[in-house]
Amino acid sequence: MPAADGPQGSLRVDSVTALDTPNFEALYAEALRTGFGAITRLVDDWRSGANRFAKPGLNIDPYAHRPDIGRIRRLYVIQEARRRRVGSRLVSAIESAAIAGGFSRLYLRTHDPSSARFYETLGYERVPDDPWKTHRRTLL
C-alpha cells in the first residue's frame, strides 16, 4: 500500500503478510483490552485461511455479490496514535489501494457511534436499514 502524507508527516502502510510480529501482538492485546472483539475474528480468519484479503488491505464485499465493491473490515488504531490523523490517513491509503485494485465503492459496518462519526467525516454516507452495511463511499 502507498504512503499517506499528512500534516503529521508520512505514514507507511504495509500489507499484512503475518500476524506473529511484535507490533501486531501489542495491537492485538490493546484491542482486546479496549473491547474491540472483532480483532479475534480477524486473527481466527487469518489463521484458518478463511480471510487473507482478496486485494491488498481489502476484501471483496461478500454481501454485495459484485467484485468491484470492497469492504473495510476490522480497522483498529492503537490509542496512542488516535487524534493524530492516523486513522484517516490509513483509510486514505486503503481507498487509494481500492481504486488501484479496481474497486468502485467501499462498504463497511459499524455499530460504534464514534466510529460512525469518524467515517462520516471522511465522506462515507450512512446507509439506513441495511443489515450488511452501515456506510458506503463511491470511489470512481
Buried (B, 14 or more C-beta within 10 A) or exposed (E): BBEBEBEEEEBEBEEBEEEEEEEBEEBBEBBEEEEBEBBEEBBEBBEEEEBEBBBBBBBBBEEBEEEBBBBBBBBBBEEEBEEBBBBBBBBBBBBBBBBEBEBBBBBBBBEEEEBBEBBEEBEBEEBEEEEEBBBBBEBE
